[in-house]
C-alpha cells in the first residue's frame, strides 16, 4: 500500500521515513537552545549550516579591563577550536561559532540530528571556556 508523503513544516516525510524539502527557498531551518546557548540550523539539499551564539564581548562601559581580557581570549580561541568550527565576532559584539556539514539527501531525522549533536559536543569545551571568562550569554 502506497502512503502519500506527509507534509510537516518545510518537509515532506516519505513512506521510507526520509525527509525531502517542500520548497528549497528560503532555506528551511529551526532554532533551539542548549546550555543557555542559542543555535540555528539552516538546511539545503546536501548542506547543514549550524550557528551558535556562544557569547558576547563586554562593552567598555562594563569595564575596560574586562573587555580587553575578552579580546585576548578571542584571539586565542581559533587555535583551540575543533576542526571545522569557525569563530566570528559580530558587529553587536556577539560571538558566533558556525560549521557546515554535508548531508546526504534525502535524509532521515536521525541523519539530520547526528551532525547537530556532534557539533554541540565539539563546542561544549569552548562554551565552558566562555562561561568561565564571563562571556557566555544567559
HELIX and SHEET records of a PDB file:
HELIX    1   1 UNK A   60  UNK A   62  5                                   3    
HELIX    2   2 UNK A   64  UNK A   80  1                                  17    
HELIX    3   3 UNK A  109  UNK A  132  1                                  24    
SHEET    1   A 3 UNK A   6  UNK A   8  0                                        
SHEET    2   A 3 UNK A  11  UNK A  13 -1                                        
SHEET    3   A 3 UNK A  19  UNK A  21 -1                                        
SHEET    1   B 5 UNK A  29  UNK A  34  0                                        
SHEET    2   B 5 UNK A  37  UNK A  44 -1                                        
SHEET    3   B 5 UNK A  47  UNK A  56 -1                                        
SHEET    4   B 5 UNK A  94  UNK A 102 -1                                        
SHEET    5   B 5 UNK A  86  UNK A  89 -1                                        
END                                                                             
